[in-house]
Amino acid sequence: MKVLVTGAGGQVGWELQRRMDSDPDIELFAYPRTELDITDYKAVRQKLEDIKPDWVINAAAYTAVEKAEEDEAKAHQINAEAVGKLAEMVKELGIRLLHISTDYVFDGDSSSSYIPTDDTNPLNIYGKSKLIGELQVMHALEDDALVIRTGWVYSRHGHNFVKTMVKLMQDRDSVSVIDDQVGSPTWANEFARVIAIAVKKDLRGIYHWTDAGVASWYDFAHAIHGMARHLGYVNGKVSVKAISSEEYKTKAKRPRNTVMCKRSIREATGYRGHHWRDTLYKMMKELKDV
């Protein structure tokens, strides 16, 4: 099976390469933005015609949530317009598409975990652009569409909350972290595993995937601190302080609850995954061993 990955320079794209490079059932073609920009429609079309992949996994995205508030046009171009064009191309060429989306399509007002069919209502430009991308995929591909939403992604590759926290804890005596926004941290390596299974099982529809369990950003940071001390990243004791969203002003409004139900994808793939604390420790240990 031939699989083409866009956005291979990002966290999920990088982990997909690690997963799929060694898979004897997959012939992988992975391209970072510098080699294949999904907004260059002529180049994308040529690549699809040359390679003739069975699947395209679109891991390319504009993910700078704060910056998107001031650069709406660029966020829309990458997350919505280009995704729609890609969906049209794969439809015409008979190629399957797995599109990666986000928990930020929800407004966070639910008192329970979100299921894939729940109403969407994004609060910021990033979430709005990603939702439009989803809708473009579903419109173009209809019953053949495959969208998987995730959130709170981290990896040993790229920029993310875990690596930022470790650096701050090495440089400071205390860090302040929001405690009134909850979700589920997700190791991109585990997400890549689920994506590979979904492709092999030829799934269709909209699904949710994160690691198991629930955390606030404060809980997440507190766990990072404990593991960082255990692994020797941080020598001294660092105070992790809880603050409210109102105390930490941002341009982009964030949803308070983005916990997503994984029942449907667990049943479809047969893979249950692991608790976020377990996957976090694996990643942090891996980061130390590099």
C-alpha positions in Angstrom: 0.0 0.0 0.0 1.3 3.4 -1.0 0.8 6.2 1.6 1.6 9.9 1.0 1.9 12.1 4.1 1.7 15.9 3.9 3.1 18.0 6.7 5.8 15.4 7.5 7.8 18.1 9.3 5.3 18.5 12.1 4.9 16.4 15.2 2.3 14.0 13.9 3.9 13.8 10.4 7.3 13.0 12.0 5.9 10.3 14.2 4.0 8.8 11.2 7.3 8.4 9.5 8.8 6.6 12.5 5.8 4.3 12.5 5.4 3.7 8.8 9.0 3.6 7.6 9.4 0.2 9.2 6.0 -1.2 8.2 6.5 -3.9 5.5 2.9 -3.3 4.3 3.4 0.4 3.6 5.5 2.2 0.9 5.8 5.6 2.5 6.2 9.0 0.7 6.5 11.7 3.4 6.9 15.4 2.6 7.4 18.4 4.9 6.1 21.8 3.8 9.5 22.7 2.2 9.1 19.8 -0.2 5.3 19.8 -0.7 3.2 22.9 0.2 -0.4 21.9 0.1 -1.3 25.4 -1.0 0.7 24.8 -4.2 -2.2 23.0 -6.0 -0.3 22.3 -9.2 2.6 20.7 -7.2 0.2 18.6 -5.1 -1.6 17.4 -8.2 1.6 16.4 -9.9 2.8 14.5 -6.9 -0.5 12.6 -6.7 -0.4 11.7 -10.3 3.3 10.6 -10.2 3.1 8.5 -7.0 -0.5 7.2 -7.4 -0.9 6.6 -3.6 -3.6 4.5 -2.1 -3.9 6.9 0.8 -3.1 10.5 1.5 -2.7 11.4 5.2 -3.0 15.2 5.6 -1.0 16.2 8.6 -0.3 19.7 7.2 -1.9 22.5 9.2 -1.6 26.0 10.4 -1.4 25.3 14.1 -0.3 28.7 15.6 -3.5 29.3 17.6 -2.5 32.8 18.8 -1.0 34.0 15.5 -4.1 32.8 13.6 -6.1 35.6 15.3 -4.0 38.1 13.4 -3.5 36.0 10.3 -6.9 34.7 9.5 -6.3 34.6 5.8 -3.3 32.3 6.0 -5.0 30.0 8.5 -8.0 29.7 6.3 -5.8 29.1 3.2 -4.0 26.2 4.8 -6.6 24.7 7.1 -9.7 25.2 4.9 -9.1 26.1 1.3 -6.1 23.8 0.6 -7.8 21.0 2.4 -10.9 21.4 0.2 -8.7 21.4 -3.0 -6.9 18.3 -1.8 -10.2 16.5 -1.1 -11.4 17.3 -4.6 -8.1 16.0 -6.2 -8.1 12.7 -4.3 -11.8 12.2 -5.2 -11.1 12.7 -8.9 -8.0 10.4 -8.8 -9.6 7.6 -6.7 -7.4 8.1 -3.7 -8.5 7.7 0.0 -7.9 10.7 2.3 -7.4 10.7 6.1 -7.6 14.3 7.3 -6.4 15.3 10.8 -8.5 17.8 12.7 -8.7 19.2 16.2 -10.7 19.3 19.5 -10.9 23.1 19.0 -13.9 22.6 16.7 -15.9 22.5 20.0 -16.8 25.4 22.3 -16.0 23.6 25.5 -19.4 24.1 27.1 -20.3 20.4 27.3 -20.3 18.8 30.8 -19.3 15.5 29.3 -16.9 14.2 26.7 -17.6 15.1 23.1 -18.7 12.4 20.7 -18.0 12.7 16.9 -21.5 13.7 16.1 -21.8 16.5 18.7 -22.5 20.0 17.4 -19.4 22.0 16.6 -18.9 25.7 17.6 -15.3 26.8 17.5 -14.3 29.8 19.6 -11.2 31.0 17.7 -9.9 31.4 14.2 -7.8 28.3 14.3 -10.8 26.2 15.3 -13.0 27.8 12.7 -10.5 27.2 9.9 -10.1 23.6 10.9 -13.9 23.0 11.0 -14.2 24.5 7.5 -11.5 22.0 6.4 -13.5 19.1 7.9 -16.7 20.2 6.1 -14.8 20.5 2.8 -13.6 17.0 3.2 -17.0 15.6 4.1 -18.7 17.5 1.3 -16.2 16.3 -1.4 -15.8 12.7 -0.3 -19.1 12.1 1.4 -19.2 8.4 2.7 -15.5 7.9 1.8 -14.3 10.7 4.0 -12.1 9.9 7.1 -11.5 12.6 9.7 -9.8 12.0 13.0 -9.8 14.8 15.6 -7.1 15.0 18.3 -5.8 17.5 20.8 -3.0 18.5 23.2 -0.4 16.8 21.0 3.2 16.5 22.0 6.3 14.7 20.7 10.0 14.7 21.2 10.1 16.4 17.8 9.0 20.0 17.3 7.6 22.7 19.7 5.0 21.7 22.3 3.8 22.1 25.8 6.0 19.4 27.3 9.3 20.6 25.9 8.4 24.2 26.8 7.6 23.3 30.4 10.8 21.3 30.8 12.8 24.3 29.6 11.0 26.7 31.9 11.5 24.4 34.8 15.2 24.3 34.1 15.4 28.1 34.1 12.9 29.2 36.8 12.0 28.5 40.4 8.2 28.6 39.6 5.8 28.3 36.6 2.2 29.3 36.5 -0.2 27.1 34.5 -4.0 27.3 33.8 -6.1 24.9 35.8 -9.6 25.6 34.4 -9.2 24.2 30.9 -9.4 20.4 30.6 -8.6 17.9 27.9 -6.5 14.8 27.2 -2.8 15.0 26.4 -1.8 13.0 23.4 1.6 11.6 22.4 1.9 12.0 18.7 3.6 8.5 18.5 0.4 6.9 19.8 -1.7 8.9 17.5 0.5 7.8 14.6 -0.1 4.2 15.6 -3.9 4.7 15.5 -3.7 6.4 12.1 -1.7 3.5 10.7 -4.4 1.1 12.0 -7.2 3.2 10.6 -5.6 3.3 7.2 -5.1 -0.5 7.1 -8.7 -1.1 8.3 -10.0 1.3 5.6 -12.1 3.3 8.1 -14.7 5.9 7.1 -16.4 8.7 9.1 -15.4 11.1 11.8 -13.5 9.8 14.9 -11.8 11.1 18.0 -8.4 10.0 19.3 -6.4 11.2 22.4 -4.6 9.3 25.1 -6.8 8.1 27.9 -7.6 10.1 31.0 -8.4 13.7 31.7 -6.1 16.6 32.8 -6.1 20.3 33.2 -3.0 22.2 31.8 -1.9 22.5 35.5 -2.3 18.7 36.0 -0.3 18.1 32.8 2.5 20.5 34.0 2.6 19.0 37.5 3.1 15.5 36.0 5.8 16.9 33.7 7.6 18.3 36.7 7.5 15.1 38.6 8.8 13.0 35.7 11.4 15.7 34.9 12.8 15.5 38.4 12.7 11.7 38.3 14.6 11.5 35.0 17.1 14.2 36.0 15.9 17.0 33.7 15.2 19.3 36.6 17.5 19.3 39.6 15.9 21.7 42.0 12.3 21.9 43.2 10.1 24.0 41.0 6.8 25.5 42.2 4.0 24.8 39.8 1.2 27.3 40.5 -2.4 27.0 39.3 -4.0 30.1 37.7 -7.3 30.8 36.0 -7.8 31.6 32.3 -8.7 35.1 33.3 -5.3 35.5 34.8 -3.5 34.3 31.7 -4.7 36.6 28.9 -4.6 35.3 25.3 -5.8 36.7 22.0 -7.5 33.4 21.1 -10.3 32.2 23.3 -9.9 28.6 24.4 -12.6 26.1 25.2 -12.8 25.0 28.8 -13.5 21.3 28.1 -12.1 19.4 25.1 -12.3 15.9 26.4 -13.3 13.6 23.6 -14.9 10.2 23.6 -12.8 7.5 21.9 -15.3 4.7 22.1 -16.1 4.5 18.3 -12.4 4.5 17.2 -11.5 1.9 19.9 -14.2 -0.4 18.6 -13.3 0.3 14.9 -9.5 -0.3 15.4 -9.5 -2.7 18.2 -6.8 -0.5 19.9 -7.5 1.0 23.3 -4.3 3.0 23.8 -2.8 4.0 27.2 -3.3 6.6 29.9 -1.7 10.0 29.2 0.6 9.7 32.2 2.1 6.5 30.9 2.7 7.8 27.4 4.1 11.1 28.8 6.7 9.1 30.7 7.6 7.1 27.6 8.1 10.3 25.6 10.1 12.0 28.3 12.4 9.0 28.8 12.8 8.8 25.1 13.7 12.5 25.0 16.4 11.9 27.7 17.9 9.0 25.8 18.3 10.8 22.5 
